Amino acid sequence: MKLASRTASIPASETLAITARANQLRAQGKDVIGFGAGEPDFPTPRHIIEAAKKGLDDGWTRYTAAQGHPDVLKAVAAHLNGQFGLAVEPGQCIVSVGGKHTLYNAMMCLVEPGDEVLLPAPYWVTYPVQIQMAGGVTVPVSATAENGFRVTVADLERACTPKTRGIILNSPSNPTGAAYTEAQLLEIAEFVKARDLWVVSDEIYARLAYDGFKCRFFGTLPGMAERTLTVYGLAKTYSMTGWRIGIAAGPKPVVEAMGRLQGQVTSNPTSVAQVATIAALTQPDDFIAEWITAFDARRRVMVQRLNAIPGVRCNLPEGAFYAFPDLSAYLGRSWRGKVLANDWDIINLLMDEGLVALVPGSPFGAPGFARLSYATSMANIEKGLDRMVRVLGEVE
């Protein structure tokens, strides 16, 4: 059978590939420390699991409306309004099979062939692939560590052309943990209005912020409700990665188009995951504060230890659970005669010789950097950084 040509340009997910390789080594009995997966190490809260069990007994085992069960959409709208001030009705919301599926639906419904989409870099690895799958053109807009990995309006203006149609924002960011202040978002909003653009605002890490930082949803800014599709989800905040529930909310014509597309691709997300969604969004979630306290402690230790490695520089992230150090000081140097030509060489060296798994910066649009998830135990962080210190200490 001959594959369709479009499949040749779809790369495998680098983050999943790193995790898969680490798992293969573990299966061989190797003690691998994994900093690759963007997945909380806490279990799904018990009340959510119990709600799903009860849902099975109560018959949540059949099809629902493709856009989501009405009770789920009602809970989603109430949560987004009450928690973040996003004024949406249930008919402006959709639940899909995870955040990736939500974003794929969005790109397929917003991007015409040849459309240019501005993408602040570093960016999550899946954004440019999904833009490409929709026939669009990704226009990276680079942000530097010195600027806190946040693009400015001047950066965006330089990247704009007559073909520019939209922008994807992600704050707090995967992979950098950078978060935009309200003042910075207001400046971008004025740019969006002046250029008549749409915005996909990925807010999946919005509740995972530190030092009292409060995330402002882009869709709540003046004049942005009609221009912004908000992407949200349960995976990161509620430790529900495997439940596969993604959420979008925004202009009704866009959401309805996403519902029609979804109706032809997956139909509804899993029914029992939808009843778990109701529990997650409507019942007390005091555990989140405890998790953030734990993430915060890990964040500080990881960043402090990374910055203590000669030549390594790492910003303190404002949100999410990733550190994004600059390892470029090791490029062009050698380990036992082997030259480290790129960040993949560094990551492979650390995996092979240190049994520690990182994700290289290149797939995120930041060659020479690496992403480390601190959604793991403090013991693993200390052990993994010890190994990094040892291996990088042997680089000449």
C-alpha angles and dihedrals in degrees: 000000000000117000121229110260092239090070092065092068096049108096124204115258106268093207092054091044092056091049091048092051091049090051091051091054091048089052086058089056096260119146099232121180107213120212092157109084121084091215129117113242092217119100121249105272113267096238090059092051091048091051089054091050091050090046090058090052090047093054104262088149102100139078119291128192109298092244091051139279112300091239090054093049090049090053092047094051093047092049095048091048097043098041101036108013093245104154103215134140124222090259089061092058135079134183119212140177097285135314094290091055090048092052092045090054089049094052092047091052099042107033123078120195108280095018114139119225121196112227120186110224136254087053138170108276096240099057098076092042092054092046088053092048089056090052095255132130122241115222108194115212107200122222122190131224088240089062091047091256090287122130121223130221088253089057091050093047091054090053096049123105133169087269095058110118107161151353135228116219125189118185122196086030136229112236104017105035088228117151130196120232120232090253092054091048091050090056091051090048090057089051091050092052093046091051095040094233135157121231132213104199113196105204099166093126095042096119094045099080132129143219092027094301111161117206117221115210109234091223091063094061118104111283094001102099093082093044102043134080108196117211118202137156149172102242101090104028097043099029091244101134095138095046089072105215120152125175135206129182132178144087109014097231090056094046092047090051089051088051092053091049091047090049089062096042112036107346109211125356114252110304097223090050088055093056088049087053091058090053093047094051100039106037127074115286104190088138090076092070090052091050092049090052089054093045090049093055091048091046093056095047094047095048093044092051094045091052089051091062109096110258096007121119125186132176120224104249120232095210149353116047106276135106116204110197126184108239096171092114086076096053114109092020125107141236113208091335097315113117117226099224099171143002092272088061090054093048092047091049091052091047096046100040103024102030089227121131121217130161116239120240097232096082087052092054093257112102114199095029130095136205121229121185116215091194087115137082123293088240090057091047092053093045094045093049090048088057093047090051091051097048097041088046088065093056111108 
